[in-house]
């Protein structure tokens, strides 16, 4: 049940080689044994890219790859963080003085986001110190939400170490807000699926209020994740936050043209709600109101009847002050059409017509084209990977996650899976031009996994 708090499972460590190994490393690092372990999964978004922060529903599932943290609460008010991957340096800080550096998003800062979110929610004056050893199997900067899984896992760890409880929904909402400490204006999909996921089902995740509905995926197909091996870090580049701002500005201009209180409107979903029209009608309104040429800051001011000074101080965020042109028509068009594709995807899954796989595949292809052309969040490698996947038998394929690198997700007929994997491996990862390291986490089939939980030694 989504309302419950994440479960605590008693486990026999001997039956869990990864936990056993983590325990041994923890003991050699800190000299004592961990008291509990927390796990938060990564996710793959099947459809619904860049629309959660606009207020629209998305359709992700949790994957088996995760962040796992071994924890020992301690009497000193210090948090000591270590990572099983030696390229991530140890870090320690006082729990009463959490400083999150936005300029260089290092791994420990994501942990601190989750920690700070829980501390602030409960107003903890005397938070518990902790020794933590982290082990991650989600490829970093791959669009599979490794950073959000780390924020969620840290939130769960802090909650448990301080003897507090929250529902999964509350945890997801706190972790969504707290990831913004690092400067990423995310919409909440990653944190929600990390807590609300259940084994065997994808989820339609809706916002304000946050709720998750099971989506049974059709039999006969398997979802395959392929990493383009181009890394993209949302917090380290401005692409992502510029898109968030373009959607906000499109919201303001659409609202103003329809006589709505545009100053109060923040998300494209708000415009649709206030006007009480369908997504199809919103697409027509975008065509009527916005033009495809980029808008200069001067033109935006003219449309809204405000001064440049007011635009900079009231609407543009701190990190957007130097951006001089914005594409509003393209971004709004992508958001409204993608929001409609998500609802159509869910409908096909629930009605399960005979040609369900073909219909879903078509939606995935349309989604990728819109991400590439209207939202401009693809890259040549992702486009090439999508083409290769379709060429070798995927029914549908698209970028997943923020884009600009990271992964694709493809829907492949289960009986063609092995040939598909072999061919894609050869065509993308083992070409003459590039011999990419194909580890298990570069190309793999996946199924819906379960959400965040705590393990205690039985």
C-alpha positions, 0 to 999 in steps of 0.5 A: 500500500502506498500510504504505508511506511517502507518495510523493514525486512529481517534477512539472513545475511548468508543468503544475501552475498551482497549484504554480507560483503557490504557488512565485511567491508563496513567492519574493516572500514569502521571497526564495528558492524552495521545496525541496518541496511537501506535500499532504494532502486533506480528507475526507467521511465517507459513514457512521459519525459520532462513532464513531471515538473509541468504537473503531468502524470508519468509512467516509470517502473523501478529497476533491480539496480539500486543504491544500498547503504549499510548504517550504524547510528553513532553517539557523536554528531558526525556523519561519516560516508564511505563508498565501495567504489574507491573513485568516490572519496570518503567524506565526513561532516557535522550533522548540525552544519550541513553545507551542500555545494551546488557548484560541484555536485559530488556524490556525498552532496546527494546524500546530504540532500536526503539527510537535510530534508528529513532533519528539516521536516522534523526540525531535529535539533540533535540529529543522530550521527551515522557511519555509512558505507554505500554500494551502488549498482546504477550506472551514474549519469545514465538517466536511470536516476542514480542521484535521486535513488541516493537522495531517497536512500539517504532520507530513509537512512536518516529517518530510521537512524533517528527513530522516526516514521513517515509514509512512502508518499511523505518520504517521496515528497520530502526527497523531491523537495530536498534534491532541489538543494543541489540545484535540480528543479525536478518534478518528483517522478524519480523519488516517487517511483523509488518509494512507491514501486511494487514488484511486477508492475509499472506505475502511473504516477500523478502529482498534486496530490501524489498518487500511484496506480498499477499499470500491468505491462503486456505479456510477450514483450520485455523492456531492455535498457541500453546505455549510450555511454554518454554521461549527463549530469543534470546538476552540472549542466544548464540544459535541464533547468533551461527547459524547466524555465521555458515551460514556466514562461510558456505557461505565463504567455498562454495564461496571459493570452487567455485572460488568466491570472498569469502571475500565479500560474507556474506549470503547463498543467495549471493552464489546462486545468484552469481552462477546463479543456482537453490536451488536444485543445491545449495543442491547438491553443499552443498553435494559436498563441505561440510562434515557433521562432525563439522568444527574446527576453524583450519579447517576453516582457512585451507579451506580459506587459512587464519590465526586463527588471521584473522578468529578471527579479520575479520570474527567471531563477538565479541561474537563468539570468544570462539566457537571452532566448527561449523556445516556448512553442516547441517545449509546450507542444512536447509537454501537451503531446507527451502527457496525452501519450502517457494516458494513451499508454496506460489505456492500452495496457489496461484494455489489452487489445490484440495489437497492444504491443504495436500500439505501445511501440508506436507511442514510444517512437512518437515520444522519442521524435518529440524529445529529439525535435521539440524538446531537443533533449536527445543527442546523436548517440541516443538517436543512433542507439534508438535506430539500432534497437528498432532495426534489430527488432524492438517494437518501440524505442526511446530515450529515457531520463533527462536525455542529452546522454544516458539510456534508451528503453526499448520494448522487445518481443520476448522470443527475440530477446537473445538475438536482439541483445547480441545484435545491439551489442555488436552494432553499437558497442563493438563497432570499429569506431568505438569499443565501448565497455559492455558491462552488465549495466550497459545493456540489459533486460529489466522487469518492474522491481520493488521500492525502497526498504530497510533490511535488518539482520535476522 
